[in-house]
Amino acid sequence: MGTLYLVATPIGNLEDMSPRAVRILRQVRLIAAEDTRVTRKLLAHFDIHTPLTSYFEHNKLTKLDALLSALSEGDVALVSDAGTPTINDPGYELVKAALAAGYQVQPVPGPSAPLAALAASGLSTDAFLYLGYLPRKSGERKALLGQVCDLPYTLVFLEAPHRLLAALNDLHALLGDRQIAVARELTKVHEEIWRGALSAAIAHFTHNEPRGEFTLVIEGKTKTARQKWSRENVLLAVRMGLKLGEPPAALAKRLAQESGWERREVYRLTRQKERQRAARNQDPGEP
């Protein structure tokens, strides 16, 4: 039985092609490529003569049986136009089908625009959320951003040049004036990584026409950026927590993290409400 290899290919600079990737592409029986015209140029550069077949968004389901049949006879490699297969490129369905049929699936790691941009962004890499291309329509884009605006994770998106300014404006409107790294044409001759606040990014790209493929890395929501709760909301949360039996100290700690209030302030309100509840229990006639 064959193995399905997921082979990462350069996103611009051909020197990023690993020796292992070259060896695997020479040894497999068949290469499934997102665009055979693009991949032929890559193979010619590295003197690779392995047969090619197309595997792209609009034939990825109809090609499954043929590729599984090829795997029954030997190894198959999957490549995208650039970067790591299945990451915002076709391949998930093939990987799932190959695993279900009992074939091995092995990654051959290499270039990836989202990871390259994240690593060089200057923003936190401890936890991040990659969401691929932003939706094309502003309404859908704003709906997506509304779902992630309160998350503390660094956000990573892809964007096309003709939609960049509209996307930056929606990001600013939904997320506030956060820090952003705008990576353009990574590893290519005109590579550029612009870093700064979203408002400054809008000004910069208003006066400098966006060109090339973009990866956006945006700061996650920080504690200081979270809107402080009103006293009424804190009191409501305190009442609910006490009603559910949450210990005052634990309740104060949790609500301080969620509300932006100082822990001692929340604890004082918690003990105050606790005493009021105790007094009402002693005197049922008290309103």
HELIX and SHEET records of a PDB file:
HELIX    1   1 LEU A   14  ASP A   16  5                                   3    
HELIX    2   2 PRO A   19  GLN A   27  1                                   9    
HELIX    3   3 THR A   36  HIS A   45  1                                  10    
HELIX    4   4 LEU A   64  GLU A   73  1                                  10    
HELIX    5   5 TYR A   92  ALA A  100  1                                   9    
HELIX    6   6 ALA A  113  ALA A  120  1                                   8    
HELIX    7   7 SER A  138  VAL A  148  1                                  11    
HELIX    8   8 PRO A  161  ARG A  163  5                                   3    
HELIX    9   9 LEU A  164  LEU A  175  1                                  12    
HELIX   10  10 LEU A  198  HIS A  207  1                                  10    
HELIX   11  11 LYS A  223  ALA A  225  5                                   3    
HELIX   12  12 ARG A  231  LYS A  243  1                                  13    
HELIX   13  13 PRO A  248  SER A  259  1                                  12    
HELIX   14  14 ARG A  263  GLN A  282  1                                  20    
SHEET    1   A 5 LEU A  52  SER A  54  0                                        
SHEET    2   A 5 LEU A  30  ALA A  33  1                                        
SHEET    3   A 5 VAL A  76  VAL A  79  1                                        
SHEET    4   A 5 THR A   3  VAL A   7  1                                        
SHEET    5   A 5 GLN A 104  VAL A 108  1                                        
SHEET    1   B 5 PHE A 128  TYR A 133  0                                        
SHEET    2   B 5 THR A 154  GLU A 159  1                                        
SHEET    3   B 5 PHE A 214  ILE A 218 -1                                        
SHEET    4   B 5 GLN A 179  ARG A 184 -1                                        
SHEET    5   B 5 GLU A 192  ALA A 197 -1                                        
END                                                                             
